[in-house]
């Protein structure tokens, strides 16, 4: 595994901690990895690719087997 060392403004480390806490991640390294993966999934793909991916995922879902909205929200 490669180590990376960055010197950043205190504001950046606080924002990284906010992301870590908001996403339920274990540490700053996992938050940094999350940001890289998020970028690659959202910014490097075209909208058409994203729509095609969602279409393929929807084809795999048996909508008739899903519980009703009332059942899904009953514990809220």
N, C-alpha and C positions, 0 to 999 in steps of 0.2 A: 504494500500500500504506500502511496506517495504522500508525503507531508507537505502542506502549504502553510506558509506563515504570512499573515497580512497585518499591516498597521493601518487601522481605520480610525476615523473620528468616533468619539464616544457615542454620538447620536446613532451611528450605524450599528454599533454593538447593542444599543438599547432597542433599535428596531428589529434586529435579528432575534433578540430575546422575546419581543412581542410576537413575532411570527412563530417562534418555538412554542410559546405558551398557547397561542391561538390555535395552532394546528396539533397540539398535543405531542410534540416531538421531544425526544429525550435530552438533547444538548444542542449547542450551536452548530456542531458539525452536521448533525442530521437536518437542522434548519437550512444550512447552506446547501446541502445536497438536495433538499426539497425544492429550493428556489431554482437550482439548475434544472432539475427534472421538469418543474412547472414551466420554465421558460421553453425548454425543448418541446414540450407537449403543446403549448399554446402559441408560441411566437414563430416557431420554425415550420409550422404546417399551414397550409392554405385553408381557407374556410371550406372549400370543396372537399378536401381530405377529411376535415373534421365531420362534415355532414355525412359523408360516405361511411365513416367509421361508426357514427351514431346509428345510421340505417342498418348496418350489419349487426350491431348490438341489439337493436330492437327486434330484428328477425329472430333472435335467439330466445326472446322472452315470450312465454305463453301467457298472453294477457288474460285469458279466461281463468287461469289458475291463481291470479293475484287476488288477495283479499279486497273486499270493498273499501272505499275511502273511509267510511265510518269505522270499520274494524281497524284499519291502519292508524287512525287518529284516536282510537278509544282510550289510550293511556296518556294522552297529552293533556 
